[in-house]
Amino acid sequence: MKIRIRLEWLTVIVAAAVLLPLLFFSPVGVANNGDFYRIMLAGGIDFADPGESYRDKYFGYFHALYHYGPFSAESYLSSQIILVFIAGMIGRAANSQVFDIRILSLLYSVLYAAALYVIVKYNKQRSVLFNAVLIASLALVFLDIGYVAYFNSFFGEAVTVIFMLLTFGLALALPRSDKPSVWLLTAFYLSAVCLVGTKLQNAPIGLLLLLLGLRYWRLRSDRGWRWTVGIWSAVLLLATVTMYAAAPNELKHINLYQTVFFGVLKDSPDPASDLRELGLPEEFKVNAGTNYFQKDTAIKQDDPRILAALKGISHKDVLLYYAKHPDRLLQKLKRAAQNGMSIRPLYLGSYEKEAGKPYGAVSYAYSAWSTFKLKVMPNNFGFVAAFAAAYLVILAVEYGRRRKSIRQRLYLEVLFVLALTGMCGFTVPLVGDGEADLGKHLFLFNVCFDMMTVVSVLYVVRFIAIKAGLLRGA
């Protein structure tokens, strides 16, 4: 008796085979760089050892065990808070004294497996070659430790990659379904809201997903479907606007400082002139090239003069500056490209102190893809631009060939929005936070780039399969 297993379930099994040893049996994660606490508070989670030294608590070691503390959102809005809160409540039920971060990691892993399930279910073809490459490429790229190590941490990157895959997987599923259900549409919008709400940096893509969602209006003509599109579009717009409006003033000030002093003024040939153009006092030029967390600045970052001056400008002024100075923008884009192929910050340790590894040691288990990107793939703007151009040209050609099929066009429009999301992920960090921790802030770009790479590989494989008579073209 033959036992047949659906490809989407096979993908889930493959994911479990990789995630279980990496995250649960001999766990690795990502050490705290100081950003964990505000998210931990949302789940009522606190550090296990209040007296732990700064060296042991930050940067060098991953921590699996925590204690419980008071609940507080600390006026920080993020969809990640919901998942951390749920994990915290499950943790309290399992052990009222100690919280094991692997509970959060398990929650993330289930959502991640669901995303991979959806992608395979709605994109598999009647071709053994294509399906084999589909599963292998997803396993190679998105089960890489560079991505999944974030699951054993309180970093928002874990939520970003999960909801990127889930949102676009569901977005591709809708035009692929014979009769897309209201539940599938609702799942897409809910995932999109979670993606946009992960962090302020993700908010701009809410508008892209909103436009994409409105295009689904044409998939069905019944009133219930169109009401669902309208209501959820309003919710997504509200979530996008709320992310901007609810950002703490302190965070806005930090981001603006980084944008101006560690962005526009960094490596500037004439900082005084740049300050005048931005409407800021020339006296601030002594802080050119400094970031907000430096201690040796001529003028303190929270000096009342700087606080007052930065309140008078916004990121729109920075955008206008770069629009007037495309050469400076290109300089920043080149700098971004130099940092754009690193999925995870290698200055943060992967192991618990009890593992006996050197301080700050990084695990390279199941890291073929992230290592290839970092050491082999070109890290220059020319390569990034050429890849994006080739992707968009081929997409445009395929779009022109499918004038009679609204479903096929919508499918390609999802892939176009993916490219636009990648462009946002590449440029927004420069405008929103300067060159501060650029490698980490380009995480969304990395996810989009890798998704586009998988799409490109599958496009070539599908072309080969059609030419070889192994698959019928559409």
Salt bridges, closest charged atoms under 4 A:
GLU8 OE1 - LYS124 NZ 2.83
GLU52 OE2 - HIS63 NE2 2.81
ASP56 OD2 - LYS353 NZ 2.77
ASP100 OD2 - ARG102 NH2 2.80
GLU157 OE2 - LYS199 NZ 3.32
GLU157 OE2 - LYS440 NZ 2.98
ASP222 OD1 - ARG220 NE 2.85
ASP267 OD2 - LYS266 NZ 3.34
ASP274 OD2 - ARG328 NH1 3.19
GLU277 OE1 - HIS325 NE2 2.90
GLU282 OE2 - ARG276 NH1 2.81
GLU283 OE1 - ARG305 NH1 3.05
ASP303 OD1 - ARG305 NE 3.00
GLU398 OE2 - ARG401 NH1 3.02
GLU398 OE1 - ARG402 NH1 2.52
GLU413 OE2 - ARG215 NH2 2.76
ASP433 OD2 - HIS441 ND1 3.26
GLU435 OE1 - LYS266 NZ 3.16
GLU435 OE2 - LYS332 NZ 2.89
GLU435 OE1 - ARG335 NH1 2.86
ASP450 OD1 - LYS373 NZ 2.93
